[in-house]
Amino acid sequence: MNAQAILNEFARRGIAVRADGENLIARPLSRVDPELREAARQHKDELLRLLADGPEPPCLPIDLSRIADAIARQPRSPFLNDLAIATIVKAAIRAQAAMTGVTPAVQAAALRHCRELQDRIVGAIEHRDYQSAYEIAARLDRLPREITELRPQ
């Protein structure tokens, strides 16, 4: 795992990380498991440089493979399966772009929202409630506008 992947993993778990002199500060610390802690320790210097340079916005916690796996377990037609995946990917890319330049608090709120939506989409698919899954995906597609509205004026 490289330093950017470690920062992305912190973000995916909803962990805020910052540099404090020569130290890395992560909150909430309870979400940092021993493996992530060791990876951060091994890449500390690079993490400190990335944080000092202003890291890229974190990857949104949209686990596309988890959604694709749910679709594969409850398939419909190849066309509808591909359409669902394409819809989620497009929304995730747009939401990621909207994360640029927002405050850490806005990023954290957006990341939590995305995890919630992802879990709800997977649950709806697993219950073969595709209509609900598409309605939830539409909320994900509106996320860029919601992030933009949360930006400080």
C-alpha positions in Angstrom: 0.0 0.0 0.0 1.4 3.4 -0.9 0.9 6.7 1.0 -2.0 7.9 -1.2 -3.8 4.5 -0.8 -3.3 4.8 3.0 -4.9 8.3 3.0 -7.7 7.0 0.8 -8.3 4.1 3.3 -8.4 6.6 6.2 -11.0 8.6 4.3 -13.0 5.5 3.4 -13.3 4.6 7.1 -14.3 8.2 8.0 -11.0 8.9 9.7 -9.7 12.5 9.6 -5.9 12.5 9.4 -3.6 15.5 9.7 0.0 16.4 10.2 1.0 18.0 13.5 4.7 18.8 13.2 6.4 15.4 12.7 3.3 13.5 14.0 0.3 12.1 12.3 -3.0 12.7 14.1 -6.0 10.4 13.3 -9.5 10.9 14.7 -11.4 8.8 15.6 -8.5 6.7 16.6 -10.8 3.8 17.4 -11.3 3.2 13.6 -7.6 2.7 13.0 -6.9 -1.0 13.2 -3.4 -2.4 13.7 -2.8 -3.0 10.0 -3.6 0.5 9.0 -1.6 1.9 11.9 1.5 -0.1 10.8 1.0 0.9 7.2 0.9 4.6 8.3 4.0 4.1 10.4 5.9 2.6 7.5 5.0 5.4 5.2 5.0 8.3 7.7 7.5 10.5 5.9 5.6 10.3 2.6 2.2 10.8 4.4 3.6 13.9 6.1 4.7 15.3 2.7 1.4 14.5 1.1 -0.5 16.2 3.9 1.8 19.2 3.8 1.2 19.5 0.0 -2.5 19.4 0.5 -3.7 15.9 -0.4 -6.1 15.1 -3.2 -9.6 14.7 -2.0 -10.2 11.2 -0.7 -11.7 8.5 -2.8 -15.4 8.3 -2.0 -16.3 5.1 -0.1 -18.2 3.7 -3.0 -17.1 0.1 -3.2 -18.0 -0.6 -6.8 -17.0 -4.2 -6.5 -19.4 -4.7 -3.6 -22.2 -3.3 -5.7 -21.2 -5.3 -8.7 -21.1 -8.5 -6.6 -24.6 -7.8 -5.2 -25.8 -7.3 -8.8 -24.1 -10.6 -9.9 -25.8 -12.4 -7.0 -29.2 -11.1 -8.0 -28.9 -10.7 -11.8 -31.5 -9.5 -14.2 -30.4 -9.0 -17.8 -26.8 -8.2 -18.8 -28.1 -4.8 -20.1 -29.8 -3.8 -16.9 -26.9 -5.1 -14.8 -24.4 -3.0 -16.9 -26.7 0.0 -16.8 -26.9 -0.1 -13.0 -23.1 -0.3 -12.6 -22.6 2.5 -15.2 -25.1 4.7 -13.3 -23.2 4.1 -10.0 -19.8 4.7 -11.5 -20.9 8.0 -13.2 -22.4 9.2 -9.9 -19.2 8.3 -8.0 -16.9 10.1 -10.4 -19.1 13.2 -10.4 -19.2 13.2 -6.6 -15.4 12.7 -6.3 -14.9 15.7 -8.6 -17.2 17.8 -6.4 -15.0 17.0 -3.3 -12.2 19.2 -4.7 -11.6 22.2 -2.5 -14.1 21.5 0.2 -13.4 21.6 3.9 -12.5 18.5 5.8 -15.8 18.7 7.6 -17.7 18.7 4.3 -15.6 15.8 3.0 -16.3 13.8 6.1 -20.0 14.4 5.8 -20.0 13.5 2.2 -18.0 10.3 2.9 -20.5 9.2 5.6 -23.4 9.9 3.3 -21.8 7.8 0.5 -21.2 4.9 2.8 -24.8 5.0 3.9 -26.1 5.2 0.3 -23.8 2.3 -0.7 -25.0 0.1 2.1 -28.7 0.9 1.2 -28.1 0.2 -2.5 -26.5 -3.2 -1.8 -29.3 -4.0 0.7 -32.0 -3.2 -1.9 -30.3 -5.2 -4.6 -29.9 -8.2 -2.2 -33.6 -8.0 -1.5 -34.3 -7.8 -5.2 -35.9 -4.4 -4.7 -34.4 -2.8 -7.8 -36.8 0.1 -7.8 -35.5 1.2 -4.4 -31.9 0.6 -5.5 -32.4 3.0 -8.4 -34.0 5.6 -6.3 -31.1 5.4 -3.8 -28.7 5.6 -6.7 -30.4 8.7 -7.9 -29.6 10.2 -4.5 -26.0 9.4 -5.0 -26.2 11.1 -8.4 -27.4 14.3 -6.7 -24.4 14.2 -4.3 -22.3 16.6 -6.3 -24.9 19.3 -6.1 -25.3 18.6 -2.4 -21.5 18.9 -1.8 -21.4 22.1 -3.8 -24.2 23.5 -1.6 -22.2 22.6 1.5 -19.2 24.6 0.4 -18.5 27.7 2.5 -19.4 30.9 0.8 
